[in-house]
Amino acid sequence: MVHWIHYLETNPEVKTFDFTSECDWDGDHLWVVDVILSNGTRINHQVGRGAEENGELIALQKGSWKDQASRLENRVFTDDDLQPFVKSSLHWLKAIGFAAALRNYEYPHQALILLEYFKQYKNGNLGQILKDLNVCEHEPAVILGLVARLAIKGHIQLDLADGSFGYRTRWIWSVKEY
């Protein structure tokens, strides 16, 4: 779950991903994820116990998809890679839930209002956004879902290191202007 949240779902560089295989060798469980970055680069993520054996990729040695995987850039994720992001990943779950609730809706007018707000103020907290945008005029759940969606896309950064997604969550505009 930490890999999915931190390295895939909330990484604005990731365009798409697909879980391609699940393997179990001698009690070691391994998942393989085909990741496509926004620049078109494909990376093979290998996650789980048994992902690394003496520094070599087990999946490339033992898997039936050895030829396909060997043509991709490979990245192995061990517990050491995931441990630092456990807490913040759990905090992201609520934000991802708000974004997922809007999955089939675009809300272009509200998204543009939010982008202009972010550009103007550069940083703040979610409670201030809701106050400034007048919750009577804009549904708070929609605004929070769009904030989460825009954070996932990389327009803003949310500070979820020490707290869950809520009114006190700090945000920072992260789009570089030229």
N, C-alpha and C positions, 0 to 999 in steps of 0.2 A: 504494500500500500504506500509506503514512504517513497519508493521509487516512482510509482505512478503519479503521486501528487507533486513531488519536488522536481523530478527529472523529466516528466512528460506533460502532465496537465497544466501546470502553472509556469512552464518554461516557454516564453514567447518565441524562442527560436524554433520550437517544434511545430511543424505544420500538421503532421499526422503521424499516427503510430498504429501498429497492429500486432497483437500477441500472436506469434507464428507457431510456437511450440511450447510444450511442457514435457520435461523429461524427468525420470527418476532412475538414478543409477546407484545401486548399493546404499539406499537410504538418503542419498543426496538429491534434493529437489532443485530443479533449474527451470527458469522461464526464459524464453527468448522473445525479444520484441524488435520488430522491424520499425525503425524510426526514420522519418523523412523530415529534414530541417527546412526552414523557409528558403534557404539558398539552394535547395535541391540535393544536398548531400544526404546519402543514406548511411545509417549507422545500425549495426546489430548490437542491441543491448542484451547482455546475459546477466541474469539476476538470480540470486539464491544460493543456498548452501550447495557447494560442489561446483560453483561457477569458475573457481580457480583451483588448480591442482599444480603445485610447484611452479606457479607463475604462468601456466599454459592454459589455454581455453579447452576445457573438457569437451564442450559441445563440438568444437571443431575436430577433436580427435575421435569422438565416439558417435556423433550424431549422423543420421542418414542424410541430412541436408548440408553436409560438409562442403560440397562444391559451391553451393549458393552463398553460404555464409563467408567463405574465404574470399569472395569478391567484394565484400563490404568492409568498411571500417568497423572494427569491433571494439566494444567497451565492456569490460567486466565490472560488475558492481558487487562488492562484498559488504559485509556488515559494517566495516570501517567507513565505507562511503555513505552509508545510509544513516548511521547513528546520529551524526550531528543535526539531522533534519527531522528527527522523529517529532519533537515538540511542535515545531512550526508547521509540519505537515498536518498534524491533528487540528491545529488552529485554522488551517485552510479548508477543512471539510465543510464548515458552515458557509464560507464564501462560495465554494464550489456548488453547494446546494442551492444558494440563491441564483447563481448563474445558470444552473441546470433547469431551474423552474422556468426560465425564459427561453429555453432551448428552441422552441418553434416560433419565436417572435423576434422581430428586429428592433422595434422602437427607435427608428432613426431620428425622430425629432428630439426625444429625450437624450439619446446618445450624443447628439450634437450640442445640446445644452450643457451636458456634463463635460464634454471635451473643452468647450469654451470656458466653463467654470474652472477646470483644472489649469488651463493655460493662463487664466487671469490670476488665480490665487497661488499657484505653484505648490502649496502644501496646506495641510489642515487635518481635520478629523471628519469622520463620516457623519457625526451628529450635526456638525456645522453645515455640511452640504444639505442635509435634509431641512434644516432650519432656513437656510438661505434660499432654497428652491421652493419653499412654501409647500408643505406636504398636502395641503388641500388641493393644490393644482396638479401635483404629481404623486402618484401612489408610492409610498416609501419602499415597499417590497420590490417594485420595478426599479426604482433608483438604486437600491442596494444590489439587485441582480446585475444591473448595467455596470455599476462600479466594479463588481467582481469580474465581470466579463472583460471590462477595459483593463483591469489589472492583469488578468491572464494574458491578454494580447500585448501587454507591455507598455501601455500608455501611461500608467501610473504604477508606483510601487506601494504595496500595502505593508505596514509594519505588523506582522503577525508572529514575530519571534517570541513575544512574552504574553500575548493575549489573543483571545478569540475574536473573530469578525463581529464587530458591533459598533455602536455609536462613538466609542472612544478610540477606535482604530485610526491610527495616523496614516496619511497618504502623502506621497510626494510625486509631483509631475516628473516624468522620466523621459519625455520626448525632447530630443535635442533640436533646437531651432537653428536654422541656417540663415 
